Amino acid sequence: MRFFESFRIAVTSLLLNRTRALLTMLGIIIGVGAVVSLISLGRGVQDYVVARFEGLGADILTVRGSPPARGFFQATNPLTMVDVEALADEAVAPDVNQIAADYTVQGTVVDGYASVTVTVRGVTGSYFAVQEWLPGVGSLFTSQDIEGQAQIALLGSTVVEDLYGDASYDPTGKTIRINDLAFVIVGVMEERTATMQDPNNAILVPISTAQARLGNARIAGEGYRVSTIYAQVSETASMDAATEQIEAYLLDKHGISDPDQADFDVTSAETIAESRTAVLETLTLFLSGIAAISLLVGGIGVMNIMLVSVSERTQEIGLRKAVGAQHRDILSQFLIESVLLSLFGGAGGIAVSWAVLQAAPRFISGVTFSLSPDVVLLATGVSSGIGIFFGLFPANRAARLNPIQALRFE
């Protein structure tokens, strides 16, 4: 019964000082709302990033030229069509099922008075199967098109919209000029979900055409340079095994004995997603740490108000002690008040964060945000902890008051 009596007195005291209680809770509301919102927003963005990169193909390894991770600067050996043909050989990379490559250049595309600057990607015939990306309208390049350096192009939906004002428009058969060369449009690629960059804002042409006519990609003794090699791993093989095979071939080809001096990178959608997620997690923790300062300020506010309350109610405390209230009764009364302030503040913070998460999709499209139960429990636990930690000193001070001196207090 003592606890319920202390609880009733604590609630009555808070109701009698509503304005002060609301102002005291404000710091807790802001702190909890900021922390919960940031954690939930961070998780939503992380899930979005992972989903987008997994959509690129979990079984595809991407190989690009890259400066060594450490050590002295050295010239980077380019990736070439010789490498593409070698990695397609089962004897070199038995765990690789299929190889594709691209060579990219920037191109100015003109049709009549419309002009846009886009990425022009020369691709091998296997690119479409490896990337699982096909034309929504029109046809693919044939081996004859690639061998003959045909000046034909497949447009991304964003390019179609920029050139013709409507992404659903079918320009098949029209002629455009890319870097002053005439190309016939043979189709439009299916619209693809964007990751960090819009994949639809590109034009695909035969790789031989891009290498010989749009760029200067010839390398003596190596054929033509490529920008990226895509290795689709066999269903029964592991990504690690295929990665080791590709790295072993390129290290040997480039005459590099120390893997740390490798002038290329072999990555997968999974590893890219993991690195992006790690960065986002660190950023979320950093921002949450800054927001947690509001909780500290709010906790100090609770302690300050409770100390003021003890001073204002000294005679009341003395009277309660004079009629038989024990040390634990006074302690529990003031401790309950501080915990209630913190819990109501935490509830207010959760409500604020819920409102933020409901509004967030209007500003960040494509990302799903939700208030996870574990985050709610964390906020509740933190609020309770603040109430107990910052309320213990004022409550203990009130409980230790001498009843005679308290009754004489003016």
Order of alpha helices (4+ residues) and beta strands (2+ residues): alpha-alpha-beta-beta-alpha-beta-beta-alpha-beta-alpha-beta-alpha-beta-beta-beta-beta-beta-beta-alpha-beta-alpha-alpha-alpha-alpha-alpha
